[in-house]
Amino acid sequence: MYRICLLCLLLAACQNYDVTLNDRQVYGPARLFTDFEVADEALQRCIEQRIADENIADPLKLKALNCSNAGIASLNGLGQFAGLTQLKLSDNRIRNLVELGQLSGVESLWLDNNVVVDPVPLAQLTKLQLLDLTNNPMLQCPKVGLLDYVTTLTVPEHCHGASEGQND
């Protein structure tokens, strides 16, 4: 019994190391997902940090990402993280949302305090429940019906009353 307990303790202590027997690996920890590249360096750093913090080994396992106030201008490449359900991109310099159309599982999205112009790519995010577009002064106000499925939609002041049925 003592030997079994000792063996279990030793194996638990080695969870972050490769274990070999006769030069053959019998155990290895999951490797962090590092085989990705996005166009924006600030976004790349934010994703890398989240992957390290959460020990993520598969891009689909990245569920939540908070890259607020990071200086991000481009979202190109973010579409490979199709498992995202929560995405916080507040206080950046994001203008183009086309890449977000690939993230069909997103339920909560914060894009406040950016330079977003066209919200149309967000119409592909049919699971979206919360969307914050406040403080995007150049935003073309969403047309009636475009984002009707969004439960909590906040838009810039200039969009208030711009279309009937607008949630805010």
Sine and cosine of phi, psi and omega as CSV:
sin_phi,cos_phi,sin_psi,cos_psi,sin_omega,cos_omega
0.00,0.00,-0.68,0.73,0.00,-1.00
-0.87,0.50,-0.67,0.74,-0.03,-1.00
-0.92,0.39,-0.60,0.80,0.02,-1.00
-0.91,0.41,-0.69,0.73,0.03,-1.00
-0.89,0.46,-0.67,0.74,0.01,-1.00
-0.90,0.44,-0.68,0.73,0.03,-1.00
-0.89,0.46,-0.67,0.74,0.03,-1.00
-0.89,0.45,-0.67,0.74,0.04,-1.00
-0.90,0.45,-0.67,0.74,0.02,-1.00
-0.90,0.44,-0.68,0.73,0.02,-1.00
-0.91,0.41,-0.64,0.77,0.03,-1.00
-0.90,0.44,-0.60,0.80,0.01,-1.00
-0.94,0.34,-0.33,0.95,-0.05,-1.00
-0.98,-0.19,0.27,0.96,-0.10,-0.99
-0.89,0.47,-0.37,0.93,0.01,-1.00
-0.98,-0.19,0.19,0.98,-0.05,-1.00
-0.83,-0.56,0.39,-0.92,0.15,-0.99
-0.97,0.22,0.66,-0.75,0.05,-1.00
-0.91,-0.41,0.80,-0.60,-0.01,-1.00
-0.85,-0.53,0.43,-0.90,0.07,-1.00
-0.65,-0.76,0.86,-0.52,-0.06,-1.00
0.80,0.60,0.73,0.68,0.02,-1.00
0.89,0.45,0.31,0.95,0.08,-1.00
-0.88,-0.47,0.74,-0.67,0.02,-1.00
-0.96,0.30,0.82,-0.57,0.03,-1.00
-0.96,-0.28,-0.26,0.97,0.05,-1.00
-0.43,-0.90,0.62,-0.78,0.11,-0.99
-0.53,-0.85,0.67,-0.74,0.01,-1.00
-0.93,0.36,0.38,-0.93,0.06,-1.00
-0.88,0.47,0.68,-0.73,0.00,-1.00
-1.00,0.04,0.61,-0.79,0.05,-1.00
-0.90,0.44,0.57,-0.82,0.05,-1.00
-0.97,0.25,0.91,-0.41,-0.02,-1.00
-0.81,-0.59,-0.06,1.00,-0.08,-1.00
-1.00,0.03,0.90,0.43,0.04,-1.00
-0.53,-0.85,0.35,-0.93,0.06,-1.00
-0.49,-0.87,0.73,-0.68,0.11,-0.99
-0.88,-0.47,0.36,-0.93,-0.13,-0.99
-0.93,0.37,-0.56,0.83,-0.11,-0.99
-1.00,-0.08,0.83,-0.56,-0.03,-1.00
-0.88,0.48,-0.63,0.78,0.00,-1.00
-0.91,0.41,-0.64,0.77,0.06,-1.00
-0.92,0.39,-0.65,0.76,0.05,-1.00
-0.85,0.53,-0.74,0.67,0.00,-1.00
-0.89,0.46,-0.66,0.75,-0.01,-1.00
-0.89,0.46,-0.71,0.70,0.01,-1.00
-0.91,0.42,-0.71,0.71,0.02,-1.00
-0.84,0.54,-0.67,0.74,0.00,-1.00
-0.90,0.43,-0.68,0.73,0.00,-1.00
-0.90,0.43,-0.66,0.75,0.03,-1.00
-0.87,0.49,-0.69,0.72,0.02,-1.00
-0.92,0.40,-0.70,0.72,-0.03,-1.00
-0.88,0.47,-0.60,0.80,-0.08,-1.00
-0.98,-0.19,0.04,1.00,-0.04,-1.00
0.79,0.62,0.79,0.61,-0.06,-1.00
-1.00,0.07,0.81,-0.59,-0.04,-1.00
-0.95,-0.30,-0.16,0.99,-0.07,-1.00
-0.68,-0.73,0.73,-0.68,-0.06,-1.00
-0.87,0.49,-0.46,0.89,0.01,-1.00
-0.96,0.27,-0.23,0.97,0.01,-1.00
-0.99,0.12,-0.20,0.98,0.06,-1.00
-0.97,0.23,0.96,-0.28,-0.10,-0.99
-0.98,-0.20,-0.59,0.80,-0.05,-1.00
-0.76,-0.65,0.67,-0.75,-0.02,-1.00
-0.63,-0.78,0.82,-0.57,0.06,-1.00
-0.90,-0.44,0.96,-0.28,0.01,-1.00
-0.85,-0.52,0.67,0.74,0.01,-1.00
-0.94,0.33,0.56,-0.83,0.10,-1.00
0.79,0.61,0.71,0.71,-0.07,-1.00
-0.94,-0.34,-0.08,1.00,-0.03,-1.00
0.99,0.15,0.39,0.92,-0.05,-1.00
-0.97,0.22,0.74,-0.68,0.05,-1.00
-0.90,-0.43,-0.47,0.88,-0.07,-1.00
-0.80,-0.60,0.63,-0.77,0.05,-1.00
-0.97,-0.25,0.09,1.00,-0.03,-1.00
-0.83,0.56,0.81,-0.59,-0.01,-1.00
0.98,-0.21,-0.28,0.96,-0.03,-1.00
-0.92,0.39,-0.38,0.92,-0.04,-1.00
-0.87,0.49,-0.34,0.94,0.02,-1.00
-0.95,0.32,-0.17,0.99,0.02,-1.00
-0.98,-0.21,0.88,0.47,-0.11,-0.99
-0.92,0.38,-0.14,0.99,0.03,-1.00
-1.00,0.10,-0.08,1.00,-0.03,-1.00
-0.88,0.48,0.73,-0.69,0.10,-1.00
-0.88,-0.47,-0.44,0.90,0.03,-1.00
-0.79,-0.62,0.79,-0.62,-0.06,-1.00
-0.66,-0.75,0.91,-0.42,-0.01,-1.00
-0.93,-0.37,0.92,-0.38,-0.05,-1.00
-0.82,-0.57,0.52,0.85,-0.02,-1.00
-0.89,0.46,0.48,-0.88,0.15,-0.99
0.84,0.54,0.79,0.61,0.09,-1.00
-0.80,-0.60,-0.37,-0.93,0.00,-1.00
-0.82,-0.57,0.60,0.80,-0.09,-1.00
-0.98,0.19,0.77,-0.64,0.01,-1.00
-0.90,-0.45,-0.74,0.67,-0.12,-0.99
-1.00,-0.09,0.81,-0.59,-0.05,-1.00
-0.95,-0.31,0.13,0.99,-0.08,-1.00
-0.82,0.58,-0.66,0.75,-0.03,-1.00
-0.87,0.49,-0.50,0.86,-0.02,-1.00
-0.92,0.40,-0.36,0.93,0.02,-1.00
-0.87,0.49,-0.34,0.94,0.02,-1.00
-0.99,0.12,-0.17,0.98,-0.07,-1.00
-0.99,-0.16,0.91,0.42,-0.13,-0.99
-0.89,0.45,-0.27,0.96,-0.02,-1.00
-1.00,-0.02,-0.03,1.00,-0.05,-1.00
-0.91,0.42,0.78,-0.62,0.01,-1.00
-0.95,-0.32,-0.51,0.86,-0.02,-1.00
-0.75,-0.66,0.78,-0.62,-0.07,-1.00
-0.62,-0.79,0.84,-0.54,0.04,-1.00
-0.94,-0.35,0.89,-0.46,0.04,-1.00
-0.81,-0.58,0.36,0.93,-0.01,-1.00
-0.92,0.40,0.50,-0.87,0.02,-1.00
0.86,0.51,0.80,0.60,0.09,-1.00
-0.78,-0.63,-0.34,-0.94,0.04,-1.00
-0.82,-0.58,0.61,0.79,-0.01,-1.00
-0.89,0.46,0.68,-0.73,0.03,-1.00
-0.93,-0.36,-0.79,0.61,-0.14,-0.99
-0.93,-0.36,0.91,-0.41,0.00,-1.00
-1.00,0.09,-0.06,1.00,-0.11,-0.99
-0.82,0.57,-0.65,0.76,0.01,-1.00
-0.85,0.53,-0.37,0.93,-0.01,-1.00
-0.95,0.30,-0.27,0.96,0.01,-1.00
-0.90,0.44,-0.33,0.94,0.03,-1.00
-0.98,0.20,-0.23,0.97,-0.05,-1.00
-1.00,-0.01,0.96,0.28,-0.13,-0.99
-0.95,0.32,-0.19,0.98,0.06,-1.00
-1.00,-0.06,-0.03,1.00,-0.05,-1.00
-0.89,0.46,0.82,-0.58,0.02,-1.00
-0.92,-0.38,-0.54,0.84,-0.02,-1.00
-0.80,-0.60,0.79,-0.61,0.03,-1.00
-0.64,-0.77,0.84,-0.54,0.03,-1.00
-0.91,-0.42,0.92,-0.40,0.02,-1.00
-0.89,-0.45,0.26,0.97,-0.04,-1.00
-0.88,0.48,0.43,-0.90,0.03,-1.00
0.84,0.54,0.70,0.72,0.19,-0.98
-0.88,-0.48,1.00,0.07,-0.18,-0.98
-0.89,0.46,-0.37,0.93,-0.03,-1.00
-0.99,-0.14,0.05,1.00,-0.09,-1.00
-0.87,0.50,0.76,-0.65,0.17,-0.98
-0.98,0.18,0.90,-0.43,-0.10,-0.99
-0.83,0.56,0.72,-0.70,-0.01,-1.00
-0.86,0.51,0.72,-0.69,0.03,-1.00
-0.95,0.32,0.44,-0.90,0.03,-1.00
-0.81,0.58,0.76,-0.65,0.04,-1.00
1.00,-0.09,-0.38,0.92,-0.08,-1.00
-0.88,0.47,-0.70,0.71,-0.08,-1.00
-0.81,-0.58,0.53,0.85,-0.05,-1.00
-0.87,0.50,-0.46,0.89,-0.03,-1.00
-0.97,0.25,-0.23,0.97,0.00,-1.00
-0.97,0.26,0.85,-0.52,-0.03,-1.00
-0.94,0.35,-0.73,0.69,-0.01,-1.00
-0.87,-0.50,0.97,-0.24,-0.02,-1.00
-0.87,-0.49,0.85,-0.52,0.09,-1.00
-0.88,-0.47,0.71,-0.70,-0.08,-1.00
-0.80,-0.60,0.24,-0.97,0.04,-1.00
-0.89,0.46,0.36,-0.93,-0.01,-1.00
-0.79,0.61,-0.64,0.77,-0.08,-1.00
-0.93,0.37,-0.19,0.98,0.03,-1.00
-1.00,-0.08,-0.18,0.98,0.00,-1.00
-0.91,0.42,0.86,-0.51,0.00,-1.00
0.99,0.17,-0.01,1.00,-0.02,-1.00
-0.94,0.34,-0.43,0.90,0.03,-1.00
-0.58,-0.81,0.59,-0.81,0.03,-1.00
-0.91,0.41,0.56,-0.83,0.07,-1.00
0.98,0.21,0.21,0.98,-0.02,-1.00
-0.95,0.33,0.78,-0.63,0.14,-0.99
-0.99,0.13,0.58,-0.81,0.11,-0.99
-0.47,-0.88,0.00,0.00,0.00,0.00
